[in-house]
Each structure stands twice: as C-alpha cells, then as structure tokens.
Amino acid sequence: MVKISRIFLLSVLVCAMLLAGCKSKQVTPYTPTGNNRPEGSLTDGFREGQITEEMRPGQDGFGPATEGLDATGGAGAGTGSLFSNADSQSDAYKREHGRSSPEMKPVYFDFDQSVIRADQIPSMEHNGAYLNGNPSRNVVVEGNTDYRGTNEYNLALGERRAASAKSYLMELGVAENRIRTISYGEERPLFFGENENDYASNRRADFVLE
C-alpha cells in the first residue's frame, strides 16, 4: 500500500512539472525600424500609394496629342516619329528654325493673317536665294497656325499662309513646279503654352527641302 502511494505521488509530481512547461510564452511585440519597415508604411515622407514620376521635356504624356503627319520625306518620315529632328532640339532652336530644313528659314505671321510681314522678307529672300542656287532641290511649304479657332478654319488659314509664301518664292524667281504646299493648321504645334510667345511661334510657314 505504501508502495502504491509513492507511485501515485511520483505521477502527480511528473504531471505538475509537465503542466508548468506548457505555459504560454511571452512574445515581445514587433516594432518596425530602419530597413525592417513593412511595405506600404510611411517611409521617407511619402504616404502609401503615392508615386511620383518625373517627365523630361520632349516626352509624350504632356501636352495635347498630335497627329503623326510628315509629308516631307525627310528626317522622321516613315520611322514612326511624329515630327522632324527639330523637335529634339531646344526651345530656342525650335523658335528660330521651326521644322524647316537647316538650309532654310521659317516665316512667321501675325494673328489671323497670311500676308508676308516686312520683318520676314529677309527670310524669304534667303530661301529664294538658296533655291535659285540649287535648281535640283524642290521645297514643301508647310502652313501652320496656333490652336485658336476651329480646326477647319485653321486648315484654310494654314493653306493661305503656305500659298502666300509660295507666291513670294515665285516672285523671287523659283519655278512653280518646284514648290508644293501643305497645310497642317493647328495639328502640329511646336509649343503648347497658352501665351503669345508660344502662339506666335506656331503661326508659321516651314520650308522643307525634298
């Protein structure tokens, strides 16, 4: 009987020790620090979901969409490029050269006008002199407008500007069959700002050699 009691007490003691070992373990709460922050938390001053992207000038995704018109056959034609090489240059270059061939100069117009201005005559004379000195070269005169007005009106205005420049070249001695005209109206702006400087730079006839 004494032997059984000892066995019983020993069993109770073993069970008590086992139960003591099964108590829950205390876990220190996780505190995110440094590079261990979970994704989506506040880091470096940016809130979750905020993404910033910097666009360089000249990339699409800024400004209105434009059509990929290129009747010149020159740089950019047939390659999927929207415009000629002038578009990859600085604003200063574009204001001086437009989309004209390097040998030629653009001509600028007053608002809603197609008459060659007095200050643009030197550019016309330069273009005429080049064409007269290079009789194997033909030229496309491209008429452009700013975006104000309807698309239909601006196409007609661009054509009048191109025709005016063509007539002036003919007066300078360039044969008519060497000159083609095309109007892009407002469809191919070089500048997208809403200020007079940008408007004036888009009111233009370009001279593209073929």
Backbone as JSON, one array per atom type, in Angstrom:
{
  "sequence": "MVKISRIFLLSVLVCAMLLAGCKSKQVTPYTPTGNNRPEGSLTDGFREGQITEEMRPGQDGFGPATEGLDATGGAGAGTGSLFSNADSQSDAYKREHGRSSPEMKPVYFDFDQSVIRADQIPSMEHNGAYLNGNPSRNVVVEGNTDYRGTNEYNLALGERRAASAKSYLMELGVAENRIRTISYGEERPLFFGENENDYASNRRADFVLE",
  "N": [[0.82, -1.19, 0.0], [1.9, 1.24, 0.77], [3.8, 1.42, -1.18], [2.26, 1.8, -3.45], [1.18, 4.31, -2.94], [3.44, 5.9, -3.04], [4.1, 5.66, -5.73], [1.87, 6.91, -6.85], [2.16, 9.54, -5.87], [4.52, 10.23, -7.14], [3.73, 10.2, -9.77], [1.89, 12.28, -9.79], [3.61, 14.42, -9.29], [5.23, 14.42, -11.6], [3.34, 15.06, -13.58], [2.66, 17.64, -12.76], [5.01, 18.97, -13.24], [5.17, 18.76, -16.02], [2.92, 20.25, -16.8], [3.67, 22.76, -15.98], [5.64, 23.34, -17.82], [4.15, 23.83, -20.08], [3.07, 26.37, -20.13], [2.05, 29.53, -21.61], [4.21, 31.37, -23.74], [5.75, 34.54, -23.35], [5.74, 37.04, -25.86], [7.66, 39.52, -27.36], [6.32, 42.47, -28.69], [6.43, 43.29, -32.24], [8.33, 45.87, -33.52], [8.55, 48.0, -36.14], [11.54, 49.11, -37.6], [14.03, 51.09, -39.2], [15.36, 49.43, -42.02], [13.55, 47.41, -41.78], [10.92, 48.1, -42.07], [7.52, 47.43, -42.85], [6.14, 46.9, -46.18], [4.35, 49.56, -47.76], [4.11, 51.24, -45.6], [4.64, 54.4, -43.88], [7.31, 55.99, -45.24], [10.26, 57.84, -45.53], [8.86, 60.24, -45.8], [6.88, 59.89, -47.76], [3.57, 58.95, -48.46], [1.62, 55.93, -48.3], [0.9, 54.55, -51.43], [1.46, 56.84, -52.86], [2.98, 57.83, -55.76], [5.54, 59.24, -57.55], [6.5, 60.62, -60.63], [8.94, 61.73, -62.79], [8.92, 63.62, -65.7], [10.73, 64.12, -68.64], [11.29, 67.06, -70.7], [9.95, 66.94, -74.0], [9.1, 64.3, -73.95], [6.24, 62.23, -74.65], [2.98, 62.4, -73.19], [2.63, 64.75, -71.99], [1.01, 67.7, -72.66], [-1.17, 68.33, -75.53], [-2.38, 65.65, -77.63], [-0.96, 64.92, -80.82], [-1.16, 64.62, -84.39], [0.62, 62.23, -86.39], [1.85, 63.56, -88.75], [3.69, 63.79, -91.69], [4.83, 65.04, -94.42], [7.13, 65.45, -95.67], [9.12, 63.62, -96.29], [11.55, 63.64, -95.2], [13.81, 63.68, -92.4], [12.6, 61.55, -89.96], [10.38, 60.76, -91.39], [8.31, 58.07, -92.13], [9.33, 56.58, -90.08], [7.98, 56.37, -87.8], [8.25, 58.5, -86.17], [6.83, 61.43, -84.77], [7.48, 64.04, -85.46], [9.92, 66.16, -87.15], [13.56, 66.34, -86.91], [13.82, 68.72, -85.56], [12.25, 68.75, -83.32], [13.63, 67.53, -81.29], [15.39, 69.33, -80.39], [16.4, 72.31, -78.57], [14.11, 74.72, -77.08], [14.81, 77.27, -77.95], [16.1, 76.72, -80.35], [13.96, 75.64, -81.8], [12.26, 77.82, -81.94], [13.67, 79.47, -83.62], [14.12, 77.96, -85.95], [11.87, 76.42, -86.47], [10.25, 73.78, -88.14], [11.7, 73.76, -90.39], [14.01, 72.87, -93.02], [17.58, 72.67, -92.4], [18.92, 74.39, -94.14], [17.11, 76.32, -94.74], [14.79, 78.98, -93.76], [12.17, 79.58, -91.41], [9.0, 81.33, -91.77], [7.14, 83.81, -90.13], [3.83, 84.75, -89.01], [1.34, 87.32, -88.47], [-1.44, 87.34, -86.13], [-4.2, 85.62, -87.4], [-3.56, 86.29, -90.0], [-2.23, 86.18, -93.38], [-0.4, 87.45, -94.85], [2.9, 88.2, -95.97], [5.06, 89.46, -93.63], [6.9, 92.55, -93.22], [9.22, 92.27, -91.68], [9.84, 89.66, -92.15], [10.74, 89.38, -94.69], [13.59, 89.23, -95.22], [14.06, 86.52, -94.53], [12.51, 85.18, -96.43], [13.86, 86.01, -98.74], [16.32, 84.82, -98.29], [15.61, 82.08, -98.45], [14.69, 81.99, -101.11], [17.04, 82.64, -102.47], [18.65, 80.43, -101.86], [17.22, 78.33, -103.13], [17.27, 79.17, -105.78], [19.97, 78.99, -106.24], [20.35, 76.3, -106.08], [19.17, 74.45, -108.17], [18.29, 71.82, -108.4], [16.91, 71.15, -106.18], [13.77, 70.79, -104.62], [10.95, 72.19, -102.8], [8.8, 71.93, -99.95], [6.26, 73.85, -98.73], [5.03, 74.36, -95.61], [2.13, 75.16, -94.01], [1.18, 76.54, -90.89], [-0.75, 77.09, -87.87], [-1.77, 78.76, -84.79], [-3.67, 77.28, -82.04], [-6.12, 78.5, -81.7], [-9.46, 79.08, -82.77], [-11.53, 77.2, -85.12], [-10.82, 73.84, -86.21], [-11.21, 73.45, -88.97], [-11.21, 76.08, -89.96], [-8.59, 76.83, -89.33], [-7.08, 75.06, -90.86], [-7.63, 76.05, -93.41], [-6.56, 78.64, -93.11], [-3.87, 78.0, -92.68], [-3.28, 76.98, -95.21], [-3.57, 79.27, -96.78], [-1.44, 80.75, -95.81], [0.74, 79.15, -96.58], [0.39, 79.29, -99.36], [0.79, 82.02, -99.8], [3.5, 82.27, -99.14], [4.55, 80.63, -101.12], [3.89, 82.09, -103.46], [5.5, 84.31, -103.06], [8.05, 83.19, -103.26], [7.98, 82.47, -105.94], [7.93, 85.02, -107.11], [10.48, 85.7, -106.54], [11.84, 84.22, -108.36], [11.78, 81.44, -108.33], [10.81, 78.44, -109.8], [7.42, 77.47, -110.32], [6.76, 74.74, -110.38], [8.52, 73.6, -108.66], [7.72, 73.91, -106.14], [5.75, 72.8, -103.52], [2.76, 72.92, -101.57], [1.36, 72.54, -98.29], [-1.06, 72.28, -95.74], [-1.1, 72.18, -92.27], [-2.58, 73.37, -90.4], [-3.69, 73.71, -87.13], [-2.69, 71.33, -86.26], [-0.08, 70.43, -85.74], [1.48, 71.61, -83.49], [4.43, 73.24, -82.27], [4.79, 74.3, -79.82], [3.11, 74.33, -76.69], [2.12, 76.07, -74.85], [-0.07, 78.56, -73.36], [0.31, 81.3, -74.17], [1.3, 84.43, -75.67], [3.82, 84.3, -76.84], [4.22, 81.58, -77.41], [1.99, 81.15, -79.05], [2.65, 82.84, -81.22], [4.95, 81.6, -82.17], [3.92, 79.3, -83.26], [2.44, 80.19, -85.39], [3.19, 79.93, -88.42], [5.14, 79.37, -91.4], [6.81, 76.65, -92.65], [9.76, 75.56, -94.41], [10.6, 72.93, -96.21], [13.03, 70.99, -97.58], [13.04, 68.84, -100.45]],
  "CA": [[0.0, 0.0, 0.0], [2.85, 2.37, 0.81], [4.46, 1.46, -2.5], [1.3, 2.38, -4.41], [1.08, 5.73, -2.62], [4.64, 6.58, -3.57], [3.98, 5.71, -7.21], [0.85, 7.91, -7.14], [2.74, 10.85, -5.63], [5.52, 10.47, -8.18], [2.99, 10.5, -11.01], [1.34, 13.65, -9.65], [4.73, 15.34, -9.4], [5.64, 14.47, -13.01], [2.3, 15.79, -14.31], [2.76, 19.06, -12.39], [6.17, 19.53, -13.94], [4.83, 18.87, -17.45], [1.99, 21.37, -16.96], [4.44, 24.0, -15.82], [6.38, 23.58, -19.06], [3.22, 24.14, -21.18], [2.57, 27.73, -20.0], [2.28, 30.34, -22.82], [5.46, 32.14, -23.75], [5.58, 35.95, -23.62], [6.44, 37.46, -27.09], [7.82, 40.97, -27.44], [5.69, 42.98, -29.91], [7.35, 43.71, -33.3], [8.34, 47.31, -33.8], [9.32, 48.2, -37.38], [12.56, 50.14, -37.56], [15.04, 51.04, -40.25], [15.03, 48.7, -43.24], [12.58, 46.36, -41.5], [9.56, 48.59, -42.17], [6.72, 46.68, -43.82], [5.78, 47.64, -47.38], [3.13, 50.34, -47.66], [4.1, 52.12, -44.44], [5.19, 55.72, -44.14], [8.77, 55.97, -45.3], [10.91, 58.98, -46.17], [7.94, 61.33, -46.06], [5.89, 59.55, -48.78], [2.48, 58.13, -47.96], [1.3, 54.73, -49.04], [0.18, 54.75, -52.68], [1.95, 57.98, -53.6], [4.06, 57.54, -56.71], [5.87, 60.42, -58.34], [7.29, 60.31, -61.82], [9.45, 62.94, -63.41], [8.93, 63.52, -67.15], [11.64, 65.05, -69.28], [10.7, 67.76, -71.83], [10.09, 66.2, -75.24], [8.42, 63.02, -73.84], [4.8, 62.29, -74.75], [2.34, 62.3, -71.89], [2.44, 66.13, -71.6], [0.53, 68.46, -73.79], [-2.19, 67.67, -76.32], [-1.94, 64.67, -78.61], [-0.84, 65.45, -82.16], [-1.13, 63.59, -85.41], [1.95, 61.97, -86.93], [1.84, 63.95, -90.15], [5.01, 64.14, -92.2], [4.77, 64.98, -95.87], [8.39, 65.94, -96.2], [10.03, 62.56, -96.73], [12.86, 63.88, -94.6], [14.08, 63.0, -91.14], [11.41, 61.21, -89.2], [9.33, 60.23, -92.23], [8.27, 56.62, -92.27], [10.05, 55.91, -88.99], [7.15, 56.38, -86.61], [8.45, 59.74, -85.45], [5.76, 62.39, -85.02], [7.96, 65.26, -86.06], [11.28, 66.11, -87.68], [14.61, 66.43, -85.91], [13.72, 69.97, -84.8], [11.55, 68.54, -82.06], [14.54, 67.04, -80.27], [16.28, 70.42, -80.05], [15.95, 73.21, -77.52], [13.06, 75.65, -77.45], [15.42, 78.36, -78.7], [16.31, 76.23, -81.72], [12.67, 75.49, -82.47], [11.7, 79.15, -82.23], [14.42, 80.06, -84.72], [14.11, 77.15, -87.16], [10.63, 75.68, -86.68], [10.56, 72.47, -88.71], [12.33, 73.97, -91.7], [15.31, 72.25, -93.25], [18.64, 73.54, -91.87], [19.33, 75.4, -95.13], [16.0, 77.26, -94.94], [14.32, 79.7, -92.59], [10.71, 79.69, -91.34], [8.43, 82.67, -91.86], [6.11, 83.93, -89.09], [2.69, 85.56, -89.41], [0.5, 87.93, -87.44], [-2.67, 86.61, -85.81], [-5.26, 85.57, -88.4], [-3.07, 86.92, -91.23], [-1.42, 85.33, -94.25], [0.48, 88.34, -95.61], [4.29, 88.15, -95.53], [5.4, 90.68, -92.9], [8.12, 93.21, -93.67], [10.39, 91.74, -90.97], [10.08, 88.3, -92.59], [11.25, 89.41, -96.06], [14.94, 88.65, -95.31], [13.98, 85.05, -94.5], [12.02, 84.76, -97.74], [14.94, 86.22, -99.71], [17.32, 83.76, -98.03], [15.1, 80.83, -99.01], [14.68, 82.11, -102.56], [18.42, 82.59, -102.97], [19.13, 79.05, -101.78], [16.56, 77.52, -104.15], [17.79, 79.59, -107.09], [21.34, 78.5, -106.35], [20.33, 74.83, -106.06], [18.0, 74.17, -109.01], [17.85, 70.42, -108.3], [16.15, 70.98, -104.94], [12.39, 71.26, -104.52], [10.61, 72.55, -101.43], [7.42, 71.86, -99.47], [5.94, 74.93, -97.79], [4.05, 73.83, -94.66], [1.44, 76.22, -93.29], [0.78, 76.2, -89.51], [-1.46, 78.13, -87.11], [-1.96, 78.41, -83.38], [-4.85, 76.42, -81.9], [-7.35, 79.26, -81.56], [-10.29, 78.93, -83.95], [-11.9, 75.82, -85.41], [-9.84, 73.08, -86.97], [-11.44, 73.7, -90.39], [-10.74, 77.43, -90.28], [-7.14, 76.88, -89.24], [-6.53, 74.38, -92.04], [-7.72, 77.0, -94.52], [-5.61, 79.71, -92.85], [-2.55, 77.45, -92.94], [-3.11, 76.88, -96.66], [-3.34, 80.63, -97.3], [-0.06, 81.14, -95.45], [1.66, 78.42, -97.45], [0.24, 79.83, -100.72], [1.42, 83.33, -99.8], [4.95, 82.05, -99.2], [4.85, 80.09, -102.45], [3.83, 83.2, -104.41], [6.67, 85.16, -102.86], [9.19, 82.48, -103.85], [7.87, 82.58, -107.4], [8.34, 86.38, -107.45], [11.95, 85.72, -106.43], [12.4, 83.51, -109.5], [11.73, 79.99, -108.17], [9.77, 77.88, -110.67], [6.25, 76.99, -109.58], [6.72, 73.28, -110.27], [9.48, 73.18, -107.64], [7.16, 74.28, -104.83], [4.49, 72.2, -103.09], [2.24, 73.48, -100.32], [0.51, 71.69, -97.47], [-1.48, 72.95, -94.51], [-1.34, 71.38, -91.08], [-3.43, 74.13, -89.48], [-3.27, 73.65, -85.72], [-2.47, 69.93, -85.91], [1.3, 70.1, -85.39], [2.14, 72.71, -82.75], [5.73, 73.01, -81.65], [4.7, 74.79, -78.45], [1.79, 74.04, -76.15], [1.75, 77.05, -73.85], [-1.16, 79.47, -73.67], [0.81, 82.67, -74.09], [1.51, 84.99, -77.0], [5.1, 83.85, -77.38], [4.0, 80.26, -77.99], [1.07, 81.32, -80.17], [3.38, 83.44, -82.35], [5.9, 80.62, -82.71], [3.15, 78.31, -84.02], [1.89, 80.84, -86.6], [4.46, 79.79, -89.11], [5.3, 78.53, -92.58], [8.1, 75.98, -92.7], [10.26, 75.27, -95.76], [11.26, 71.64, -96.07], [13.59, 70.59, -98.87], [12.81, 67.47, -100.89]],
  "C": [[0.86, 1.25, 0.0], [3.51, 2.55, -0.53], [3.57, 2.11, -3.52], [1.19, 3.88, -4.19], [2.27, 6.5, -3.16], [4.57, 6.74, -5.09], [3.0, 6.8, -7.61], [1.4, 9.32, -6.97], [3.76, 11.22, -6.7], [4.85, 10.86, -9.48], [2.43, 11.91, -10.97], [2.44, 14.69, -9.83], [5.18, 15.52, -10.84], [4.64, 15.28, -13.83], [2.38, 17.28, -14.01], [3.91, 19.73, -13.11], [5.87, 19.72, -15.43], [3.89, 20.05, -17.69], [2.7, 22.71, -16.84], [5.19, 24.36, -17.1], [5.48, 23.97, -20.2], [2.64, 25.54, -21.07], [2.92, 28.55, -21.25], [3.51, 31.21, -22.64], [5.16, 33.6, -24.07], [6.4, 36.34, -24.85], [6.49, 38.97, -27.12], [7.21, 41.47, -28.75], [6.73, 43.47, -30.9], [7.22, 45.2, -33.54], [9.19, 47.55, -35.04], [10.3, 49.34, -37.25], [13.47, 49.98, -38.76], [14.55, 50.34, -41.5], [14.01, 47.59, -43.02], [11.14, 46.85, -41.58], [8.78, 47.74, -43.17], [6.37, 47.54, -45.02], [4.46, 48.36, -47.17], [3.08, 51.24, -46.46], [4.67, 53.47, -44.82], [6.7, 55.64, -44.12], [9.24, 57.2, -46.05], [9.92, 60.07, -46.58], [6.9, 61.05, -47.12], [4.82, 58.65, -48.18], [2.26, 56.93, -48.86], [0.5, 55.09, -50.29], [0.64, 55.96, -53.45], [3.12, 57.58, -54.47], [4.32, 58.8, -57.49], [6.74, 59.99, -59.5], [7.69, 61.6, -62.48], [9.53, 62.72, -64.91], [9.9, 64.55, -67.71], [10.9, 65.79, -70.39], [10.95, 66.97, -73.11], [9.46, 64.84, -75.19], [6.94, 63.22, -74.01], [4.21, 61.98, -73.38], [2.14, 63.68, -71.29], [1.97, 66.82, -72.82], [-0.48, 67.67, -74.6], [-1.6, 66.65, -77.25], [-1.9, 65.32, -79.98], [-0.77, 64.32, -83.15], [0.28, 63.43, -85.96], [2.01, 62.28, -88.4], [3.26, 64.29, -90.57], [4.99, 63.94, -93.7], [6.12, 65.27, -96.5], [9.26, 64.84, -96.78], [11.4, 62.69, -96.11], [13.02, 63.12, -93.31], [12.78, 62.77, -90.41], [10.32, 60.61, -90.06], [9.44, 58.72, -92.31], [8.94, 55.87, -91.14], [9.21, 55.85, -87.73], [7.32, 57.62, -85.78], [7.33, 60.7, -85.79], [6.28, 63.58, -85.8], [9.38, 65.06, -86.59], [12.28, 66.26, -86.54], [14.52, 67.69, -85.06], [13.1, 69.75, -83.44], [12.47, 68.07, -80.94], [15.5, 68.14, -79.81], [15.67, 71.29, -78.95], [14.82, 74.1, -78.02], [13.62, 76.8, -78.29], [15.64, 77.95, -80.15], [14.99, 76.16, -82.47], [12.06, 76.84, -82.81], [12.42, 79.78, -83.42], [14.22, 79.3, -86.03], [12.78, 76.46, -87.45], [10.93, 74.25, -87.08], [11.19, 72.6, -90.09], [13.63, 73.19, -91.8], [16.41, 73.2, -92.8], [19.05, 74.65, -92.82], [18.3, 76.52, -95.28], [15.62, 77.94, -93.63], [12.8, 79.74, -92.58], [10.28, 81.15, -91.46], [7.24, 82.72, -90.9], [5.06, 84.96, -89.5], [2.01, 86.19, -88.2], [-0.75, 87.1, -87.24], [-3.7, 86.76, -86.92], [-4.87, 86.25, -89.72], [-2.25, 85.94, -92.05], [-0.48, 86.16, -95.12], [1.9, 88.23, -95.06], [4.64, 89.49, -94.89], [6.73, 91.24, -93.4], [9.36, 92.62, -92.99], [10.71, 90.3, -91.36], [10.64, 88.23, -94.02], [12.68, 88.88, -96.16], [14.94, 87.12, -95.29], [13.5, 84.53, -95.85], [13.12, 84.91, -98.79], [16.05, 85.19, -99.53], [16.86, 82.45, -98.66], [15.1, 80.85, -100.53], [16.08, 82.0, -103.15], [18.97, 81.16, -102.93], [18.52, 78.21, -102.9], [17.04, 77.89, -105.55], [19.21, 79.11, -107.31], [21.44, 76.99, -106.36], [19.11, 74.34, -106.85], [17.51, 72.72, -108.96], [17.0, 70.17, -107.06], [14.75, 71.54, -105.1], [12.06, 71.51, -103.05], [9.12, 72.33, -101.18], [7.24, 73.0, -98.47], [4.79, 74.45, -96.92], [3.43, 74.98, -93.87], [0.94, 75.75, -91.93], [0.08, 77.38, -88.86], [-1.36, 77.81, -85.63], [-3.32, 77.72, -83.25], [-6.16, 77.18, -81.81], [-8.14, 79.25, -82.87], [-10.61, 77.47, -84.2], [-10.82, 75.14, -86.23], [-9.96, 73.38, -88.46], [-10.91, 75.08, -90.79], [-9.21, 77.48, -90.29], [-6.47, 76.12, -90.38], [-6.54, 75.32, -93.25], [-6.72, 78.14, -94.35], [-4.18, 79.22, -93.1], [-2.26, 77.33, -94.43], [-2.87, 78.26, -97.28], [-1.92, 81.1, -96.98], [0.96, 80.43, -96.34], [1.6, 78.97, -98.88], [0.9, 81.2, -100.84], [2.94, 83.21, -99.91], [5.37, 81.51, -100.56], [4.88, 81.21, -103.49], [5.05, 84.09, -104.29], [7.92, 84.5, -103.45], [9.17, 82.58, -105.37], [8.28, 83.98, -107.87], [9.86, 86.52, -107.39], [12.62, 84.87, -107.5], [12.4, 82.0, -109.38], [10.56, 79.45, -108.99], [8.64, 77.27, -109.84], [6.27, 75.49, -109.37], [7.73, 72.72, -109.26], [8.93, 73.39, -106.23], [5.84, 73.55, -104.61], [4.05, 72.89, -101.81], [1.38, 72.44, -99.61], [0.14, 72.48, -96.22], [-1.69, 71.91, -93.41], [-2.25, 72.12, -90.1], [-2.85, 74.1, -88.07], [-2.78, 72.28, -85.31], [-1.06, 69.6, -85.43], [1.99, 71.24, -84.64], [3.51, 72.29, -82.25], [5.71, 73.41, -80.17], [3.26, 74.67, -77.97], [1.34, 75.03, -75.08], [0.6, 77.94, -74.32], [-0.71, 80.9, -73.43], [1.18, 83.13, -75.49], [2.81, 84.53, -77.64], [4.95, 82.49, -78.06], [3.04, 80.34, -79.18], [1.83, 81.8, -81.41], [4.35, 82.45, -82.98], [5.2, 79.52, -83.51], [2.51, 78.89, -85.27], [3.02, 80.96, -87.61], [4.27, 79.03, -90.43], [6.71, 77.95, -92.54], [8.45, 75.64, -94.14], [11.12, 74.01, -95.67], [11.73, 71.18, -97.45], [13.3, 69.13, -99.17], [14.04, 66.94, -101.6]]
}
